[in-house]
Structures are given as structure tokens and as C-alpha cells.
């Protein structure tokens, strides 16, 4: 699997995490905890960990060279 797949997967998890934090901030409602049995439930903790790992992965996007910029330079 290429980086593009992992980038999209991690961004999707970050969006889920961001929506969840928005719900916590606005409504004091943790959707992940509600779906998976509380904040200390194994599945909830797994989702929280996956979101955190996704954040670390996506932070590398800030420091990567744009893969398509080389193609554009060679064409132009």
C-alpha cells in the first residue's frame, strides 16, 4: 500500500477525532465513548490511540516534498 492510502486513512481518522472533540466541546458528548462503552472501554481507547497515531502520521505531511511538484516542473 502506498503513502497516499495511509495519508487518506489517517486524515479520515483525524476528521472523526475532530468531530468527536467538537461534540465534546459544544455538547459535552463523547460519541466514541458512547458508541463503544465509555472512555475506558477497550474499543474506545483503541479509537483514541488510532486518532493519535494518525495525528503523528499526518504531521509528516508538513515536512514532505510535494510528490507532484516534480512532475509539474518537468512538464512546464
GROMACS elastic network, one bead per residue, 0.5 to 0.9 nm:
[ bonds ]
;  ai    aj funct       b0    kb
    1     4     6  0.81727   500
    1     5     6  0.65265   500
    1     6     6  0.77037   500
    2     5     6  0.56764   500
    2     6     6  0.69120   500
    2     7     6  0.88735   500
    3     6     6  0.50879   500
    3     7     6  0.58987   500
    3     8     6  0.85274   500
    4     7     6  0.50003   500
    4     8     6  0.61734   500
    4     9     6  0.85408   500
    5     8     6  0.52882   500
    5     9     6  0.61401   500
    5    10     6  0.85790   500
    6     9     6  0.50078   500
    6    10     6  0.59488   500
    6    11     6  0.83735   500
    6    54     6  0.89549   500
    6    57     6  0.85310   500
    7    10     6  0.52493   500
    7    11     6  0.60465   500
    7    12     6  0.85386   500
    7    54     6  0.85540   500
    7    57     6  0.76848   500
    7    58     6  0.67760   500
    7    61     6  0.82740   500
    8    11     6  0.50655   500
    8    12     6  0.60675   500
    8    13     6  0.86371   500
    9    12     6  0.51184   500
    9    13     6  0.63335   500
    9    14     6  0.86929   500
    9    54     6  0.81229   500
   10    13     6  0.50571   500
   10    14     6  0.61517   500
   10    15     6  0.86192   500
   10    50     6  0.84573   500
   10    51     6  0.75726   500
   10    53     6  0.81235   500
   10    55     6  0.72718   500
   10    57     6  0.70416   500
   10    58     6  0.66510   500
   11    15     6  0.61742   500
   11    16     6  0.86585   500
   11    54     6  0.70439   500
   11    55     6  0.80873   500
   11    58     6  0.69386   500
   12    15     6  0.50966   500
   12    16     6  0.63404   500
   12    17     6  0.86420   500
   12    54     6  0.88053   500
   13    16     6  0.50445   500
   13    17     6  0.61385   500
   13    18     6  0.85225   500
   13    47     6  0.86237   500
   13    50     6  0.73767   500
   13    51     6  0.55586   500
   13    54     6  0.65868   500
   13    55     6  0.85722   500
   14    18     6  0.59322   500
   14    19     6  0.84857   500
   14    50     6  0.89746   500
   14    51     6  0.57510   500
   14    52     6  0.81799   500
   14    54     6  0.64298   500
   14    55     6  0.65417   500
   14    58     6  0.86250   500
   15    19     6  0.61041   500
   15    20     6  0.84565   500
   15    51     6  0.89480   500
   16    19     6  0.52209   500
   16    20     6  0.61401   500
   16    21     6  0.86776   500
   16    51     6  0.80629   500
   17    20     6  0.50049   500
   17    21     6  0.61636   500
   17    22     6  0.85400   500
   17    32     6  0.87088   500
   17    47     6  0.86365   500
   17    48     6  0.77612   500
   17    51     6  0.61160   500
   17    52     6  0.87568   500
   18    21     6  0.51070   500
   18    22     6  0.61104   500
   18    23     6  0.86289   500
   19    23     6  0.62389   500
   19    24     6  0.86496   500
   19    31     6  0.89473   500
   20    23     6  0.51127   500
   20    24     6  0.62776   500
   20    25     6  0.86704   500
   20    29     6  0.81033   500
   20    30     6  0.61923   500
   20    31     6  0.59789   500
   20    32     6  0.69426   500
   21    25     6  0.60517   500
   21    26     6  0.85138   500
   21    29     6  0.87431   500
   21    30     6  0.74351   500
   21    31     6  0.89022   500
   22    25     6  0.50510   500
   22    26     6  0.59864   500
   22    27     6  0.80726   500
   22    28     6  0.88794   500
   22    29     6  0.89479   500
   23    26     6  0.52675   500
   23    27     6  0.53826   500
   23    28     6  0.63779   500
   23    29     6  0.55386   500
   23    30     6  0.64720   500
   23    31     6  0.73667   500
   24    27     6  0.55979   500
   24    30     6  0.53139   500
   24    31     6  0.80542   500
   25    28     6  0.57083   500
   25    29     6  0.78768   500
   26    29     6  0.79366   500
   27    30     6  0.85731   500
   29    33     6  0.86089   500
   29    34     6  0.80032   500
   30    33     6  0.54022   500
   30    34     6  0.61426   500
   30    35     6  0.86872   500
   30    38     6  0.86094   500
   30    39     6  0.82234   500
   31    35     6  0.60176   500
   31    36     6  0.85223   500
   32    35     6  0.51872   500
   32    36     6  0.60943   500
   32    37     6  0.83087   500
   32    38     6  0.78599   500
   32    39     6  0.77673   500
   32    43     6  0.87800   500
   32    44     6  0.59725   500
   32    47     6  0.75528   500
   32    48     6  0.83579   500
   33    36     6  0.52862   500
   33    37     6  0.56167   500
   33    40     6  0.79735   500
   33    41     6  0.76306   500
   33    43     6  0.86462   500
   33    44     6  0.56378   500
   33    45     6  0.86367   500
   34    37     6  0.57201   500
   34    38     6  0.58611   500
   34    39     6  0.81045   500
   34    44     6  0.87292   500
   35    38     6  0.78180   500
   35    44     6  0.80452   500
   36    39     6  0.81051   500
   36    41     6  0.66837   500
   36    42     6  0.81083   500
   36    43     6  0.58113   500
   36    44     6  0.54715   500
   37    40     6  0.78509   500
   37    41     6  0.56153   500
   37    42     6  0.84995   500
   37    43     6  0.78754   500
   37    44     6  0.71943   500
   38    41     6  0.54017   500
   38    42     6  0.89147   500
   38    44     6  0.68373   500
   39    42     6  0.84367   500
   39    43     6  0.89075   500
   39    44     6  0.58252   500
   39    45     6  0.67584   500
   40    43     6  0.84733   500
   40    44     6  0.67090   500
   40    45     6  0.63404   500
   41    44     6  0.53086   500
   41    45     6  0.62226   500
   41    46     6  0.86086   500
   42    45     6  0.51894   500
   42    46     6  0.61208   500
   42    47     6  0.87546   500
   43    47     6  0.62861   500
   43    48     6  0.86785   500
   44    47     6  0.51677   500
   44    48     6  0.62589   500
   44    49     6  0.86377   500
   45    49     6  0.60894   500
   45    50     6  0.85432   500
   46    49     6  0.50935   500
   46    50     6  0.61182   500
   46    51     6  0.86196   500
   47    50     6  0.50560   500
   47    51     6  0.61755   500
   47    52     6  0.86179   500
   48    51     6  0.51846   500
   48    52     6  0.62701   500
   48    53     6  0.87370   500
   49    52     6  0.50278   500
   49    53     6  0.61526   500
   49    54     6  0.84673   500
   50    53     6  0.50892   500
   50    54     6  0.60173   500
   50    55     6  0.85964   500
   51    55     6  0.62331   500
   51    56     6  0.88179   500
   52    55     6  0.50673   500
   52    56     6  0.64926   500
   52    57     6  0.87327   500
   53    56     6  0.51395   500
   53    57     6  0.62090   500
   53    58     6  0.86075   500
   54    58     6  0.59792   500
   54    59     6  0.84505   500
   55    58     6  0.51137   500
   55    59     6  0.60844   500
   55    60     6  0.89503   500
   56    59     6  0.51658   500
   56    60     6  0.70342   500
   57    60     6  0.56229   500
   57    61     6  0.75596   500
   58    61     6  0.52747   500
   58    62     6  0.76685   500
   59    62     6  0.57600   500
   59    63     6  0.76494   500
   60    63     6  0.53743   500
   60    64     6  0.63297   500
   61    64     6  0.53150   500
   61    65     6  0.83709   500
   61    66     6  0.89030   500
   62    65     6  0.85552   500
   64    67     6  0.82750   500
   65    68     6  0.87086   500
   65    69     6  0.79324   500
   66    69     6  0.53841   500
   66    70     6  0.76342   500
   67    70     6  0.63412   500
   67    71     6  0.76031   500
   68    71     6  0.51648   500
   68    72     6  0.63488   500
   68    73     6  0.87488   500
   69    72     6  0.51235   500
   69    73     6  0.62078   500
   69    74     6  0.87248   500
   70    73     6  0.51353   500
   70    74     6  0.62769   500
   70    75     6  0.86722   500
   71    74     6  0.52850   500
   71    75     6  0.62365   500
   71    76     6  0.86533   500
   72    75     6  0.51718   500
   72    76     6  0.60526   500
   73    76     6  0.52823   500
